């Protein structure tokens, strides 16, 4: 009796194991293939109204800096020439003092121009970052509308994908969203203060 119960139990266990094997060995549910889109973000920025506005503002401000630099350099050269002409009339001590003062002005001018150039570059970078932030929801909208799961930048695409390119659509929407943004020079100290305040 006991042997027959054991036999039936083992037989039942064998049947369960046979039934269970296909279930455990079944392949995982098929994963939906990725839907990929491509965008040339550099082209969008370069051709956009806001990108062109940033470039124009940068060029105008750079020209003003160059004009200021040329004017200051001209004045410093004139003072250097004048000092050279006065050298014979001055005592060695007085000449040394004036030469040191002129050298200090030259160094201050160089530092000032370097800081202003850096501030302009930082200002451009901030403006570009704001454009980049404005493009993110556009990317998300286009991806959602087209049922895409992945968006690649053209820079990482080695070949093909022209039928997946959404550059023109992104450019159109960016132009509708913003046409200009102020390029305001930002000193390194101002940038650090902004970062600390979380702006």
ROZAVEX-929839 format. One line per 3 residues: number of its first residue (from 1); for each residue x, y, z of N, C-alpha, C, O. Coordinates in Angstrom, 2 decimals, always signed. Atoms other than C-alpha are relative to their C-alpha. Example, Ala and Ser with C-alpha at 12.3 -4.5 7.8 and 13.67 -1.06 7.14 Angstrom:
<pts>
1	+0.89/-1.19/+0.00/+12.30/-4.50/+7.80/+0.90/+1.20/+0.00/+1.94/+1.18/+0.66  -0.82/-1.19/-0.06/+13.67/-1.06/+7.14/-0.77/+1.09/+0.73/-0.26/+2.20/+0.90 .
</pts>
This chain:
<pts>
1	+0.84/-1.20/+0.00/+0.00/+0.00/+0.00/+0.87/+1.24/+0.00/+0.67/+2.16/-0.80  -0.88/-1.15/-0.10/+2.73/+2.40/+1.03/+0.79/+0.19/-1.28/+1.01/+1.31/-1.74  -0.78/-0.07/+1.24/+4.74/+1.52/-2.08/-0.83/+0.60/-1.12/-0.33/+1.38/-1.93 .
4	+0.84/-0.53/+1.07/+1.78/+2.28/-4.32/-0.25/+1.48/+0.18/-0.36/+2.21/-0.81  +0.18/-1.45/-0.27/+1.25/+5.68/-2.62/+1.23/+0.76/-0.44/+1.14/+1.82/-1.06  -1.28/-0.63/+0.39/+4.92/+6.52/-3.11/+0.12/+0.04/-1.50/+0.57/+1.03/-2.09 .
7	-0.09/+0.05/+1.46/+4.72/+5.39/-6.69/-0.90/+1.03/-0.65/-0.50/+1.71/-1.59  +0.92/-1.00/+0.56/+1.67/+7.52/-7.38/+0.52/+1.42/+0.22/+0.39/+2.28/-0.65  -0.54/-1.34/-0.33/+3.31/+10.52/-5.65/+1.15/+0.35/-0.94/+1.24/+1.46/-1.47 .
10	-1.14/-0.24/+0.90/+6.49/+10.12/-7.68/-0.46/+0.23/-1.43/+0.06/+1.08/-2.15  +0.53/-0.15/+1.36/+4.47/+9.70/-10.87/-0.61/+1.38/-0.17/-0.42/+2.04/-1.19  +0.61/-1.33/+0.05/+2.50/+12.84/-10.08/+1.08/+1.08/-0.06/+0.96/+2.04/-0.81 .
13	-1.10/-0.97/-0.02/+5.73/+14.72/-9.31/+0.69/+0.05/-1.36/+1.09/+1.12/-1.82  -0.63/+0.05/+1.31/+7.18/+13.56/-12.61/-0.83/+0.74/-1.03/-0.30/+1.46/-1.88  +0.90/-0.68/+0.94/+4.12/+14.78/-14.51/+0.08/+1.52/+0.20/+0.15/+2.28/-0.77 .
16	-0.11/-1.44/-0.30/+4.30/+18.16/-12.73/+1.30/+0.55/-0.53/+1.34/+1.64/-1.10  -1.30/-0.48/+0.47/+7.98/+18.44/-13.55/+0.04/+0.09/-1.52/+0.65/+1.00/-2.09  +0.04/-0.04/+1.46/+7.32/+17.60/-17.17/-0.79/+1.19/-0.51/-0.43/+1.82/-1.50 .
19	+0.83/-1.15/+0.39/+4.62/+20.23/-17.36/+0.73/+1.31/+0.31/+0.61/+2.30/-0.42  -0.65/-1.24/-0.45/+6.75/+22.77/-15.49/+1.19/+0.37/-0.87/+1.52/+1.54/-1.01  -1.22/-0.29/+0.76/+9.81/+22.42/-17.70/-0.23/+0.98/-1.14/+0.52/+1.95/-1.28 .
22	+0.21/-0.94/+1.08/+8.33/+24.12/-20.77/-0.30/+1.42/+0.49/+0.05/+2.40/-0.16  +0.33/-1.33/-0.52/+7.04/+26.96/-18.58/+1.25/+0.74/+0.41/+1.40/+1.93/+0.12  -1.21/-0.67/-0.46/+10.40/+27.69/-17.03/+0.98/+0.22/-1.14/+1.78/+1.16/-1.12 .
25	-0.94/-0.13/+1.11/+12.24/+27.17/-20.28/-0.51/+0.94/-1.09/+0.20/+1.22/-2.05  +0.58/-0.87/+1.03/+9.90/+29.46/-22.24/+0.80/+1.29/-0.10/+1.24/+1.81/+0.93  -0.75/-1.25/+0.15/+11.65/+32.53/-23.66/-0.74/+1.17/+0.66/-1.96/+1.15/+0.78 .
28	+0.60/-1.19/-0.62/+11.08/+35.89/-21.97/-0.88/+0.70/-1.02/-0.73/+0.52/-2.23  +0.88/-0.75/+0.89/+8.40/+38.14/-23.37/+0.82/+0.84/-0.96/+1.82/+1.44/-0.56  -0.73/-0.76/+1.01/+9.56/+39.80/-26.57/+0.02/+1.48/+0.35/-1.01/+2.07/+0.69 .
31	-0.16/-1.42/-0.30/+10.94/+43.31/-26.01/-0.28/+0.80/-1.28/+0.20/+0.45/-2.36  +0.30/-0.84/+1.16/+9.60/+46.00/-28.30/+1.29/+0.60/-0.54/+2.12/+1.06/+0.24  -1.23/-0.59/+0.56/+12.32/+47.21/-30.70/+0.02/+1.51/+0.25/-1.01/+2.17/+0.26 .
34	-0.15/-1.44/-0.24/+13.70/+50.68/-30.00/-0.35/+0.79/-1.26/+0.02/+0.41/-2.37  +0.33/-0.91/+1.11/+12.32/+53.46/-32.16/+0.96/+1.18/+0.12/+0.89/+1.96/+1.08  -1.08/-0.98/-0.08/+15.25/+55.75/-32.92/-0.25/+1.20/-0.90/-0.71/+1.06/-2.03 .
37	+0.03/-1.23/+0.78/+15.27/+59.36/-34.06/+1.37/+0.65/+0.08/+2.14/+0.38/+1.00  -1.30/-0.68/+0.06/+18.24/+61.54/-35.00/-0.21/+1.49/-0.14/-1.10/+1.94/-0.87  +0.07/-1.46/+0.13/+18.79/+65.27/-34.56/+1.42/+0.56/-0.08/+2.32/+0.10/+0.62 .
40	-1.28/-0.71/+0.10/+21.67/+67.51/-35.58/-0.14/+1.27/+0.85/-0.53/+2.32/+0.35  +0.22/-1.11/-0.93/+21.63/+69.77/-32.53/+0.87/+1.21/-0.33/+0.45/+2.35/-0.13  -0.88/-1.12/+0.38/+24.58/+71.86/-33.75/-0.61/+0.79/-1.15/-0.57/+2.02/-1.16 .
43	+0.63/-0.64/+1.14/+22.77/+72.58/-37.00/-1.24/+0.79/+0.44/-1.49/+1.89/-0.04  +1.18/-0.69/-0.53/+19.58/+73.47/-35.10/+0.42/+1.32/+0.63/-0.18/+2.36/+0.36  -0.46/-1.22/-0.68/+21.50/+75.96/-32.95/+0.52/+1.03/-1.01/+0.17/+2.21/-0.93 .
46	-0.62/-0.92/+0.96/+23.46/+77.46/-35.86/-1.03/+0.68/-0.90/-0.89/+1.86/-1.23  +0.99/-0.54/+0.93/+20.40/+77.94/-38.08/-1.16/+0.70/+0.69/-1.93/+1.42/+0.05  +1.14/-0.59/-0.71/+17.96/+79.02/-35.38/+0.14/+1.51/+0.12/+1.24/+2.06/+0.09 .
49	+0.00/-1.45/-0.18/+16.96/+82.64/-34.93/+0.72/+0.39/+1.28/+1.47/+1.37/+1.31  -0.63/-0.34/-1.28/+18.09/+82.60/-31.31/+1.51/-0.25/-0.07/+2.28/+0.50/+0.52  -1.43/+0.26/+0.15/+21.44/+81.05/-32.24/+0.69/+1.10/-0.78/+1.79/+1.52/-0.43 .
52	-0.56/-1.10/+0.80/+22.04/+83.72/-34.87/+0.03/+1.30/+0.81/+0.95/+2.10/+0.66  +0.04/-1.18/-0.86/+21.02/+86.40/-32.35/+1.17/-0.01/+0.98/+1.82/+1.01/+1.19  -1.13/+0.12/-0.94/+23.57/+85.10/-29.85/+1.31/+0.30/-0.71/+2.16/+1.02/-0.18 .
55	-1.23/-0.21/+0.77/+26.28/+85.06/-32.52/+0.19/+1.47/-0.35/+1.29/+2.00/-0.26  -0.07/-1.43/+0.35/+25.45/+88.63/-33.63/+0.37/+0.84/+1.20/+1.22/+1.73/+1.11  -0.30/-0.75/-1.22/+25.48/+89.94/-30.07/+1.45/-0.20/+0.43/+2.12/+0.74/+0.86 .
58	-1.39/+0.27/-0.36/+28.80/+88.23/-29.40/+0.95/+0.80/-0.88/+1.90/+1.41/-0.39  -0.87/-0.71/+0.94/+30.37/+89.74/-32.52/+0.01/+1.50/+0.29/+1.06/+2.14/+0.24  +0.09/-1.43/-0.30/+29.11/+93.24/-31.63/+0.77/+0.34/+1.27/+1.50/+1.33/+1.31 .
61	-0.69/-0.27/-1.26/+30.39/+93.04/-28.07/+1.50/-0.23/-0.10/+2.29/+0.46/+0.53  -1.43/+0.25/+0.21/+33.71/+91.57/-29.20/+0.65/+1.18/-0.73/+1.78/+1.54/-0.44  -0.52/-1.17/+0.72/+34.15/+94.50/-31.61/+0.19/+1.18/+0.95/+1.18/+1.91/+0.85 .
64	-0.12/-1.09/-0.98/+33.53/+96.96/-28.76/+1.22/-0.22/+0.89/+1.95/+0.73/+1.21  -1.18/+0.30/-0.82/+36.15/+95.19/-26.66/+1.28/+0.25/-0.78/+2.26/+0.78/-0.23  -1.18/-0.24/+0.84/+38.61/+95.31/-29.55/+0.28/+1.49/-0.15/+1.43/+1.93/-0.12 .
67	-0.16/-1.45/+0.12/+37.97/+99.03/-30.00/+0.53/+0.61/+1.29/+1.39/+1.49/+1.27  -0.47/-0.49/-1.31/+38.44/+99.64/-26.28/+1.46/-0.37/+0.20/+2.25/+0.42/+0.71  -1.38/+0.46/-0.14/+41.63/+97.59/-26.34/+0.95/+0.83/-0.85/+2.02/+1.22/-0.39 .
70	-0.85/-0.79/+0.90/+43.03/+99.49/-29.34/+0.20/+1.41/+0.54/+1.30/+1.96/+0.46  -0.08/-1.36/-0.55/+42.25/+102.84/-27.70/+0.94/+0.05/+1.19/+1.77/+0.96/+1.30  -0.84/+0.03/-1.20/+43.91/+101.88/-24.42/+1.45/-0.27/-0.37/+2.36/+0.35/+0.18 .
73	-1.37/+0.29/+0.43/+46.94/+100.40/-26.16/+0.65/+1.22/-0.63/+1.84/+1.48/-0.41  -0.53/-1.21/+0.63/+47.35/+103.58/-28.18/+0.42/+1.02/+1.05/+1.47/+1.65/+0.93  -0.32/-0.94/-1.09/+47.26/+105.69/-25.00/+1.24/-0.45/+0.76/+2.08/+0.38/+1.11 .
76	-1.16/+0.52/-0.73/+49.77/+103.44/-23.26/+1.27/+0.16/-0.82/+2.33/+0.49/-0.28  -1.17/-0.17/+0.87/+52.12/+103.54/-26.25/+0.44/+1.46/-0.06/+1.63/+1.77/-0.09  -0.31/-1.44/+0.00/+51.88/+107.33/-26.32/+0.70/+0.40/+1.29/+1.65/+1.18/+1.27 .
79	-0.63/-0.31/-1.29/+52.72/+107.50/-22.62/+1.40/-0.59/+0.09/+2.30/+0.02/+0.67  -1.33/+0.63/-0.01/+55.63/+105.11/-23.11/+0.97/+0.84/-0.84/+2.13/+1.04/-0.46  -0.84/-0.84/+0.86/+56.97/+107.25/-25.95/+0.37/+1.31/+0.71/+1.51/+1.76/+0.64 .
82	-0.22/-1.27/-0.71/+56.58/+110.41/-23.86/+1.01/-0.20/+1.13/+1.88/+0.64/+1.35  -0.93/+0.27/-1.10/+58.38/+108.81/-20.94/+1.42/-0.16/-0.54/+2.38/+0.29/+0.09  -1.32/+0.17/+0.59/+61.25/+107.84/-23.22/+0.62/+1.35/-0.36/+1.83/+1.55/-0.22 .
85	-0.49/-1.33/+0.37/+61.51/+111.43/-24.43/+0.39/+0.82/+1.23/+1.28/+1.67/+1.15  -0.27/-0.75/-1.24/+61.52/+112.74/-20.83/+1.15/-0.59/+0.81/+1.60/+0.00/+1.79  -0.98/+0.72/-0.81/+64.12/+110.28/-19.64/+1.22/+0.86/+0.33/+1.70/+0.85/+1.46 .
88	-1.21/-0.82/-0.22/+67.04/+112.70/-20.07/-0.26/+1.14/+0.98/+0.67/+1.66/+1.59  +0.35/-1.12/-0.87/+65.17/+115.36/-18.08/-0.31/-0.43/+1.43/-0.40/+0.40/+2.33  +0.39/+0.52/-1.31/+64.29/+113.11/-15.13/+1.19/-0.62/+0.73/+2.13/-1.12/+0.11 .
91	-1.01/+0.69/-0.79/+66.43/+111.84/-12.29/-0.26/-1.50/-0.13/-1.39/-1.90/-0.43  +0.20/+1.46/+0.09/+66.96/+108.06/-12.31/-1.15/-0.49/+0.88/-1.91/-1.38/+0.50  +1.06/+0.41/-0.92/+64.63/+107.76/-9.33/-1.38/+0.35/-0.54/-2.30/-0.47/-0.49 .
94	+1.30/-0.41/+0.54/+61.81/+109.75/-10.93/-0.38/-0.80/-1.24/-1.53/-1.18/-1.43  +0.26/+0.79/+1.20/+62.18/+107.90/-14.20/-0.47/-1.41/+0.39/-1.41/-1.96/-0.19  +0.35/+1.35/-0.46/+62.04/+104.56/-12.35/-1.43/-0.04/+0.52/-2.17/-0.99/+0.25 .
97	+1.35/-0.06/-0.55/+58.86/+105.61/-10.53/-1.05/+0.06/-1.12/-2.06/-0.64/-1.08  +0.95/-0.15/+1.11/+57.14/+106.68/-13.74/-0.05/-1.27/-0.85/-1.12/-1.67/-1.33  -0.06/+1.23/+0.79/+58.29/+103.55/-15.57/-0.79/-1.11/+0.71/-1.51/-1.88/+0.07 .
100	+0.73/+1.00/-0.78/+56.92/+101.36/-12.76/-1.51/+0.26/-0.03/-2.30/-0.67/-0.12  +1.42/-0.35/+0.05/+53.62/+103.25/-12.76/-0.60/-0.37/-1.35/-1.73/-0.87/-1.43  +0.47/+0.34/+1.34/+53.32/+102.79/-16.52/-0.12/-1.52/-0.15/-1.09/-2.02/-0.73 .
103	+0.04/+1.45/+0.06/+54.14/+99.10/-16.21/-1.21/-0.55/+0.76/-1.82/-1.53/+0.32  +1.16/+0.43/-0.78/+51.44/+98.74/-13.56/-1.28/+0.21/-0.80/-2.17/-0.64/-0.80  +1.18/-0.27/+0.83/+48.90/+100.35/-15.89/-0.13/-1.01/-1.13/-1.23/-1.44/-1.47 .
106	+0.01/+0.99/+1.07/+49.91/+97.97/-18.67/-0.53/-1.34/+0.52/-1.35/-1.98/-0.12  +0.42/+1.27/-0.58/+49.44/+94.96/-16.41/-1.49/+0.02/+0.37/-2.20/-0.96/+0.16  +1.41/-0.13/-0.36/+46.09/+96.24/-15.14/-0.89/-0.04/-1.24/-1.97/-0.63/-1.23 .
109	+0.74/+0.01/+1.26/+44.94/+96.82/-18.71/-0.10/-1.43/-0.54/-1.18/-1.86/-0.96  -0.01/+1.37/+0.51/+45.96/+93.29/-19.76/-0.94/-0.89/+0.81/-1.68/-1.71/+0.25  +0.87/+0.81/-0.86/+44.17/+91.75/-16.78/-1.47/+0.36/-0.24/-2.34/-0.52/-0.28 .
112	+1.38/-0.46/+0.23/+41.07/+93.86/-17.40/-0.55/-0.56/-1.32/-1.69/-1.03/-1.37  +0.45/+0.52/+1.29/+40.89/+92.83/-21.06/-0.23/-1.51/+0.06/-1.17/-2.03/-0.54  +0.15/+1.44/-0.14/+41.38/+89.19/-20.14/-1.30/-0.33/+0.74/-2.03/-1.24/+0.34 .
115	+1.21/+0.23/-0.78/+38.58/+89.36/-17.56/-1.26/+0.32/-0.81/-2.26/-0.39/-0.73  +1.16/-0.37/+0.82/+36.23/+91.14/-19.96/-0.25/-1.02/-1.11/-1.40/-1.36/-1.41  +0.14/+1.03/+1.03/+36.91/+88.60/-22.71/-0.58/-1.28/+0.59/-1.44/-1.92/-0.02 .
118	+0.50/+1.20/-0.67/+36.31/+85.75/-20.28/-1.47/+0.17/+0.38/-2.26/-0.76/+0.24  +1.39/-0.27/-0.38/+33.09/+87.40/-19.04/-0.93/-0.11/-1.21/-2.05/-0.62/-1.10  +0.81/+0.09/+1.21/+31.81/+87.67/-22.60/-0.19/-1.47/-0.40/-1.30/-1.88/-0.76 .
121	+0.09/+1.43/+0.34/+32.59/+84.00/-23.27/-0.97/-0.72/+0.95/-1.76/-1.55/+0.52  +0.90/+0.62/-0.98/+30.80/+82.99/-20.06/-1.45/+0.42/-0.26/-2.37/-0.37/-0.08  +1.34/-0.48/+0.32/+27.83/+85.15/-21.05/-0.60/-0.74/-1.19/-1.78/-1.09/-1.19 .
124	+0.44/+0.76/+1.18/+27.62/+83.40/-24.42/-0.35/-1.43/+0.42/-1.36/-1.98/-0.02  +0.24/+1.37/-0.46/+27.87/+80.02/-22.69/-1.33/-0.10/+0.76/-2.08/-1.06/+0.58  +1.26/+0.00/-0.74/+25.00/+80.91/-20.35/-1.20/+0.08/-0.95/-2.20/-0.62/-0.77 .
127	+1.08/-0.14/+0.98/+22.84/+81.99/-23.29/-0.20/-1.31/-0.76/-1.33/-1.74/-0.98  +0.08/+1.28/+0.71/+23.66/+78.76/-25.14/-0.65/-1.07/+0.88/-1.43/-1.89/+0.39  +0.59/+0.97/-0.93/+22.74/+76.73/-22.04/-1.51/+0.18/+0.10/-2.25/-0.79/+0.21 .
130	+1.44/-0.27/-0.05/+19.34/+78.43/-21.94/-0.69/-0.51/-1.26/-1.82/-1.00/-1.20  +0.55/+0.54/+1.25/+18.77/+77.51/-25.58/-0.07/-1.52/+0.09/-1.06/-2.13/-0.31  -0.02/+1.45/-0.17/+19.77/+73.94/-24.79/-1.14/-0.47/+0.89/-1.77/-1.49/+0.62 .
133	+1.10/+0.35/-0.90/+17.27/+73.87/-21.93/-1.35/+0.13/-0.70/-2.27/-0.65/-0.44  +1.26/-0.20/+0.74/+14.54/+75.19/-24.26/-0.22/-1.11/-1.02/-1.36/-1.40/-1.37  +0.12/+1.06/+1.00/+15.28/+72.40/-26.75/-0.44/-1.33/+0.62/-1.04/-2.16/-0.07 .
136	+0.32/+1.29/-0.63/+14.80/+69.57/-24.22/-1.49/-0.37/-0.09/-1.81/-1.48/-0.51  +1.42/+0.37/+0.14/+10.98/+69.74/-24.07/-0.44/-0.18/-1.45/-1.37/-0.93/-1.72  +0.32/+0.19/+1.42/+10.89/+70.06/-27.87/+0.38/-1.42/-0.41/-0.39/-2.10/-1.09 .
139	-0.42/+1.38/+0.27/+12.88/+66.81/-28.13/-1.05/-0.98/+0.54/-1.46/-1.91/-0.14  +0.95/+0.91/-0.65/+10.48/+65.16/-25.69/-1.33/-0.04/-0.74/-1.91/-1.11/-0.92  +1.29/-0.06/+0.72/+7.38/+66.34/-27.59/+0.07/-0.76/-1.32/-0.83/-1.55/-1.63 .
142	-0.12/+0.66/+1.30/+8.64/+65.15/-30.98/+0.14/-1.52/+0.18/-0.43/-2.29/-0.58  -0.16/+1.44/-0.26/+9.71/+61.79/-29.54/-1.34/-0.64/+0.35/-1.68/-1.72/-0.14  +1.29/+0.54/-0.40/+6.31/+61.29/-27.94/-0.95/-0.11/-1.19/-1.64/-1.11/-1.36 .
145	+0.89/-0.02/+1.16/+4.46/+62.24/-31.13/+0.34/-1.10/-1.01/-0.54/-1.65/-1.67  -0.44/+1.00/+0.98/+6.53/+59.83/-33.22/+0.16/-1.39/+0.62/+0.56/-2.34/-0.05  -0.12/+1.28/-0.67/+6.52/+57.06/-30.63/+1.42/-0.49/+0.13/+1.67/-1.70/+0.15 .
148	-1.42/+0.37/-0.09/+10.29/+57.13/-30.32/+0.42/-0.29/+1.44/-0.15/+0.25/+2.39  -0.54/+0.33/-1.32/+12.23/+55.64/-27.43/+1.44/+0.47/+0.17/+1.94/+0.54/+1.29  -1.40/-0.43/-0.06/+15.74/+56.84/-28.31/+0.21/+1.18/-0.95/-0.29/+1.18/-2.08 .
151	-0.37/-1.13/+0.85/+17.07/+60.17/-29.64/+1.52/+0.11/+0.00/+2.14/+0.26/+1.05  -1.46/-0.09/+0.13/+20.63/+60.30/-30.96/+0.38/+1.30/-0.68/-0.33/+1.81/-1.54  -0.53/-1.17/+0.68/+22.69/+63.31/-31.91/+0.73/-0.45/-1.25/+1.38/-1.50/-1.25 .
154	-0.62/+0.33/+1.29/+23.94/+63.30/-35.50/+1.50/-0.28/+0.15/+2.06/-1.06/-0.61  -1.45/+0.17/-0.19/+27.52/+63.47/-34.18/+0.39/-1.44/+0.30/+1.50/-1.86/+0.00  -0.33/+1.38/-0.36/+27.32/+59.88/-32.92/-0.48/-1.00/-1.04/-0.26/-2.20/-0.90 .
157	+0.50/+0.88/+1.06/+25.69/+58.50/-36.08/+1.04/-0.06/-1.11/+1.37/+0.97/-1.70  -1.06/+0.14/+0.99/+28.30/+57.12/-38.47/-0.52/+0.05/-1.43/+0.14/+0.57/-2.33  +0.55/+0.02/+1.36/+26.03/+56.60/-41.47/-1.50/-0.24/+0.04/-2.03/-0.83/+0.98 .
160	+1.44/+0.27/+0.16/+22.42/+56.57/-42.63/-0.86/+0.81/+0.95/-0.39/+1.73/+1.62  +0.93/-0.63/-0.93/+19.36/+57.63/-40.72/-0.68/+1.25/-0.50/-1.31/+1.96/+0.29  +0.60/-1.23/+0.51/+18.18/+60.40/-43.03/-1.52/+0.00/+0.17/-2.14/+1.05/+0.37 .
163	+1.45/+0.09/-0.15/+14.61/+59.12/-42.78/-0.43/+0.12/+1.45/-1.62/+0.23/+1.75  +0.29/-0.10/-1.43/+14.86/+59.31/-38.98/+0.31/+1.39/+0.54/+0.13/+1.66/+1.73  -0.48/-1.33/-0.42/+16.12/+62.90/-38.90/-1.16/+0.95/+0.31/-2.05/+1.15/-0.52 .
166	+1.05/-0.94/-0.42/+13.94/+65.38/-36.96/+0.56/+1.42/+0.14/-0.07/+2.28/+0.76  -0.66/-1.30/-0.15/+16.34/+68.34/-37.24/-0.90/+1.16/-0.46/-1.04/+2.16/+0.24  +0.84/-1.07/+0.56/+14.01/+70.43/-39.43/-1.19/+0.30/+0.92/-1.55/+1.46/+1.11 .
169	+1.16/-0.19/-0.87/+11.07/+69.88/-37.10/+0.40/+0.68/+1.31/-0.31/+1.55/+1.81  -0.49/-0.62/-1.24/+13.09/+70.77/-34.00/+0.34/+1.47/-0.25/+0.02/+2.33/+0.58  -0.35/-1.37/+0.36/+14.42/+73.90/-35.74/-1.26/+0.87/-0.11/-1.30/+1.98/+0.41 .
172	+1.26/-0.72/+0.17/+10.88/+74.97/-36.69/-0.61/+0.34/+1.35/-1.05/+1.47/+1.58  +0.63/-0.22/-1.30/+9.62/+74.56/-33.14/+0.83/+0.93/+0.90/+0.27/+1.71/+1.67  -0.85/-0.89/-0.78/+12.62/+76.29/-31.57/-0.19/+1.44/-0.45/-0.27/+2.34/+0.39 .
175	+0.23/-1.35/+0.52/+12.11/+79.31/-33.86/-1.34/+0.56/+0.46/-1.49/+1.76/+0.66  +1.31/-0.43/-0.48/+8.48/+79.41/-32.77/+0.04/+0.32/+1.49/-0.70/+1.17/+1.98  -0.07/-0.13/-1.47/+9.46/+79.18/-29.11/+0.82/+1.21/+0.45/+0.44/+1.89/+1.40 .
178	-0.86/-1.13/-0.39/+12.25/+81.78/-28.95/+0.81/+0.48/-1.20/+1.28/-0.31/-2.02  -0.74/-0.58/+1.12/+13.94/+84.16/-31.36/+1.27/+0.72/+0.45/+2.18/+0.92/-0.35  -1.18/-0.70/-0.49/+16.44/+85.98/-29.16/+0.14/-0.22/+1.49/-0.82/-0.56/+2.19 .
181	-0.28/+0.07/-1.43/+18.07/+85.89/-25.76/+1.20/+0.92/+0.25/+2.12/+0.95/-0.56  -1.05/-0.98/-0.26/+20.30/+88.51/-24.16/+1.33/-0.68/+0.35/+1.38/-1.59/+1.17  -1.35/+0.44/-0.34/+24.03/+87.86/-24.12/+0.58/+1.04/+0.94/+0.94/+2.14/+0.53 .
184	-0.48/-0.92/-1.03/+25.17/+89.46/-20.89/+1.29/-0.54/+0.59/+1.31/-1.63/+1.16  -1.26/+0.47/-0.56/+28.83/+89.23/-19.86/-0.15/-0.34/+1.48/-0.82/+0.37/+2.23  +0.08/+0.47/-1.39/+29.24/+87.34/-16.59/+1.41/-0.25/+0.50/+2.15/-1.05/-0.07 .
187	-1.33/+0.21/-0.56/+32.35/+87.56/-14.46/+0.04/-1.35/+0.70/-0.99/-1.93/+1.03  -0.17/+1.29/-0.67/+33.76/+84.43/-12.88/-0.59/+0.05/+1.40/-1.20/-0.92/+1.86  +0.56/-0.15/-1.35/+32.80/+85.76/-9.44/-1.53/-0.03/-0.03/-2.15/-0.64/+0.84 .
190	+1.46/+0.01/+0.14/+29.22/+86.38/-10.60/-0.52/-1.40/-0.30/-1.55/-1.82/+0.23  +0.40/+1.36/+0.34/+29.03/+82.90/-12.08/+0.04/-0.90/+1.22/-0.87/-1.70/+1.44  -0.12/+0.81/-1.22/+30.24/+81.32/-8.83/-1.12/+0.33/+0.97/-1.67/-0.56/+1.61 .
193	+1.08/-0.41/-0.89/+27.69/+83.37/-6.86/-1.33/-0.59/-0.48/-2.15/-1.03/+0.33  +1.23/+0.56/+0.57/+24.92/+82.22/-9.21/-0.10/-1.50/+0.29/-1.17/-2.01/+0.61  -0.01/+1.45/-0.23/+25.95/+78.59/-8.82/-0.27/-0.32/+1.47/-0.95/-1.29/+1.79 .
196	+0.21/+0.22/-1.43/+26.01/+78.88/-5.03/-1.45/+0.27/+0.41/-1.98/-0.37/+1.32  +1.39/-0.33/-0.32/+22.55/+80.45/-4.99/-0.99/-0.94/-0.72/-2.19/-0.92/-0.45  +0.83/+0.96/+0.69/+21.27/+77.72/-7.32/-0.70/+0.55/-1.21/-1.60/-0.11/-1.73 .
199	+0.64/-0.60/+1.19/+20.31/+80.06/-10.21/+0.72/-0.47/-1.25/+0.34/-0.08/-2.36 .
</pts>
